[in-house]
């Protein structure tokens, strides 16, 4: 039997409940993985986001399922609350840079500084007074090779890489209706001025049949 004056005490240990980390099914253009996939309250959970090609992570959120509680996420990690949670994320198309050549003379080209792949980009070309656009190129360098992209009506389709825009401008030509001048000497003078200034000079020519 038990001796007099003996007190028996007992201690019952309860295992802390684990809560589930759910990944939202509607996530598009990328994936998110949680480690661990279940955790007790106060435990750290690490999220790894993997964008699809051409996309980047825009935002990630963690919300309590029952308490509708927003859980703070820092550097891809959060502290598990005493509730199941749902992880959501959004991925957006990766923007690529558009650089403009420095020192373009006798005119300017402006436009957006970035765009996503397949986006239509429109450039604004402004020649200086007395000049007109000569060439407009949109290029990029891949493995040391220059690739040129089609430009139509000052617009092009953005590739999945950064591009470089450069333009050249030329003096507007002079168009003269026939006759070119009243005398041979005046004609020679016009030709000489054209050569000295670099401004092309064109004279209309009409061929008539009798």
Phi and psi in degrees as a GROMACS rama.xvg file:
@    title "Ramachandran Plot"
@    xaxis  label "Phi"
@    yaxis  label "Psi"
@TYPE xy
-83.6529  139.068  UNK-2
-74.3006  154.069  UNK-3
-63.4615  143.806  UNK-4
82.2248  8.17557  UNK-5
-92.3476  126.828  UNK-6
-109.565  129.09  UNK-7
-108.268  124.741  UNK-8
-118.328  153.616  UNK-9
-129.581  150.317  UNK-10
-125.519  126.361  UNK-11
-107.847  122.212  UNK-12
-98.2068  125.793  UNK-13
-106.635  127.484  UNK-14
-71.9703  132.719  UNK-15
-63.8896  137.688  UNK-16
-71.0807  145.735  UNK-17
-96.8406  140.952  UNK-18
-111.159  152.675  UNK-19
-93.1329  140.527  UNK-20
-102.426  108.47  UNK-21
-95.3662  140.252  UNK-22
-102.535  125.617  UNK-23
-59.1964  137.07  UNK-24
-75.8864  -21.6417  UNK-25
-86.3432  6.23307  UNK-26
-64.8443  131.638  UNK-27
-123.657  155.677  UNK-28
64.1178  27.5293  UNK-29
166.169  174.732  UNK-30
-132.749  157.428  UNK-31
-132.496  133.005  UNK-32
-121.829  134.844  UNK-33
-104.885  141.919  UNK-34
-140.052  111.781  UNK-35
-80.7252  173.091  UNK-36
-88.5526  -7.35542  UNK-37
-147.787  148.567  UNK-38
-157.244  155.836  UNK-39
-83.0645  161.376  UNK-40
-58.669  132.954  UNK-41
94.8462  -11.1625  UNK-42
-82.045  146.263  UNK-43
-82.2191  137.685  UNK-44
-121.879  133.321  UNK-45
-104.865  132.498  UNK-46
-108.898  134.764  UNK-47
-118.461  114.662  UNK-48
-101.094  132.241  UNK-49
-124.632  105.053  UNK-50
-71.043  151.509  UNK-51
-70.2938  164.814  UNK-52
-59.8551  131.667  UNK-53
87.1611  5.46947  UNK-54
-126.399  159.577  UNK-55
-133.503  156.25  UNK-56
-70.3383  127.154  UNK-57
-98.3978  -42.8375  UNK-58
-161.009  156.033  UNK-59
-140.068  140.11  UNK-60
-137.771  150.182  UNK-61
-128.55  128.258  UNK-62
-132.255  136.809  UNK-63
-65.4909  137.603  UNK-64
-71.013  -46.3059  UNK-65
-94.0692  -36.6778  UNK-66
-88.9492  -8.07998  UNK-67
51.7642  46.0911  UNK-68
-102.873  130.299  UNK-69
-80.2653  124.664  UNK-70
-103.191  130.754  UNK-71
-70.7706  134.214  UNK-72
-115.326  123.742  UNK-73
-127.904  123.329  UNK-74
52.7152  40.3101  UNK-75
75.6833  16.0965  UNK-76
-133.524  151.573  UNK-77
-145.977  161.337  UNK-78
-95.4786  126.601  UNK-79
-65.8619  126.731  UNK-80
-82.909  178.789  UNK-81
-84.9809  60.0173  UNK-82
-168.889  152.689  UNK-83
-64.6706  150.131  UNK-84
-129.873  159.387  UNK-85
-120.723  130.719  UNK-86
-101.986  129.059  UNK-87
-125.873  154.811  UNK-88
-151.993  151.198  UNK-89
-123.354  140.553  UNK-90
-120.6  139.965  UNK-91
-123.897  158.946  UNK-92
-60.8883  141.86  UNK-93
-73.1494  125.987  UNK-94
-79.8715  139.887  UNK-95
-114.218  148.251  UNK-96
-77.7472  148.894  UNK-97
-122.512  113.126  UNK-98
-105.853  146  UNK-99
-113.94  135.632  UNK-100
-60.0254  137.166  UNK-101
-84.4485  147.573  UNK-102
78.6901  18.5521  UNK-103
-62.3809  132.86  UNK-104
-104.037  144.707  UNK-105
66.8625  25.5866  UNK-106
164.494  169.72  UNK-107
-134.277  158.235  UNK-108
-131.515  126.665  UNK-109
-128.995  164.819  UNK-110
167.605  -171.062  UNK-111
-64.3414  154.169  UNK-112
-96.6854  -3.74462  UNK-113
-160.225  159.569  UNK-114
-161.841  159.851  UNK-115
-92.7908  160.966  UNK-116
-56.5841  137.107  UNK-117
74.5481  2.95684  UNK-118
-79.3907  140.242  UNK-119
-79.6533  127.549  UNK-120
-114.199  127.846  UNK-121
-111.277  129.427  UNK-122
-102.187  149.712  UNK-123
-108.108  116.217  UNK-124
-106.194  125.184  UNK-125
-128.527  97.4421  UNK-126
-70.2836  152.317  UNK-127
-70.2134  164.449  UNK-128
-60.4812  130.619  UNK-129
87.7183  2.5087  UNK-130
-122.685  163  UNK-131
-140.45  160.71  UNK-132
-66.7692  132.271  UNK-133
-101.708  -54.9324  UNK-134
-138.38  149.854  UNK-135
-139.073  118.296  UNK-136
-125.141  140.61  UNK-137
-120.819  116.853  UNK-138
-132.134  167.175  UNK-139
-149.89  163.094  UNK-140
-113.208  118.254  UNK-141
-120.638  117.54  UNK-142
54.1714  37.0384  UNK-143
83.5959  -3.86249  UNK-144
-103.27  135.196  UNK-145
-83.8538  130.719  UNK-146
-117.395  129.157  UNK-147
-102.529  140.505  UNK-148
-111.679  146.139  UNK-149
-65.5395  134.383  UNK-150
-120.598  120.291  UNK-151
-125.405  125.377  UNK-152
52.6724  42.21  UNK-153
66.2763  19.732  UNK-154
-128.287  152.121  UNK-155
-147.569  162.856  UNK-156
-95.2076  124.918  UNK-157
-67.3703  128.549  UNK-158
-82.3431  177.176  UNK-159
-86.7793  53.1338  UNK-160
-170.378  162.063  UNK-161
-70.0921  151.324  UNK-162
-129.58  167.368  UNK-163
-129.006  129.133  UNK-164
-109.569  130.933  UNK-165
-142.316  143.983  UNK-166
-138.335  152.934  UNK-167
-123.237  150.106  UNK-168
-125.472  146.598  UNK-169
-127.663  157.477  UNK-170
-66.3488  142.148  UNK-171
-66.3227  135.82  UNK-172
-73.0174  160.417  UNK-173
-102.533  128.231  UNK-174
-109.713  124.393  UNK-175
-116.871  130.627  UNK-176
-73.687  145.528  UNK-177
-65.3878  134.233  UNK-178
-81.9789  157.413  UNK-179
-66.7794  -40.5089  UNK-180
-158.967  173.13  UNK-181
-79.0416  -18.2276  UNK-182
-147.466  166.547  UNK-183
-62.3541  -39.4419  UNK-184
-63.2757  -39.5349  UNK-185
-67.9861  -35.1772  UNK-186
-63.2285  -45.1411  UNK-187
-63.2371  -37.3837  UNK-188
-64.0823  -42.0296  UNK-189
-63.5847  -42.1413  UNK-190
-63.8059  -40.848  UNK-191
-64.866  -42.882  UNK-192
-63.2996  -39.6102  UNK-193
-60.888  -43.1132  UNK-194
-68.6847  -40.1716  UNK-195
-69.3836  -36.7863  UNK-196
-92.0366  -13.7582  UNK-197
76.619  14.3136  UNK-198
-94.0563  119.086  UNK-199
-61.6142  144.468  UNK-200
-126.725  125.986  UNK-201
-124.64  141.16  UNK-202
-116.808  131.99  UNK-203
-63.9153  139.275  UNK-204
-126.756  128.221  UNK-205
-117.547  131.457  UNK-206
-108.948  121.104  UNK-207
-109.794  148.478  UNK-208
-114.148  139.453  UNK-209
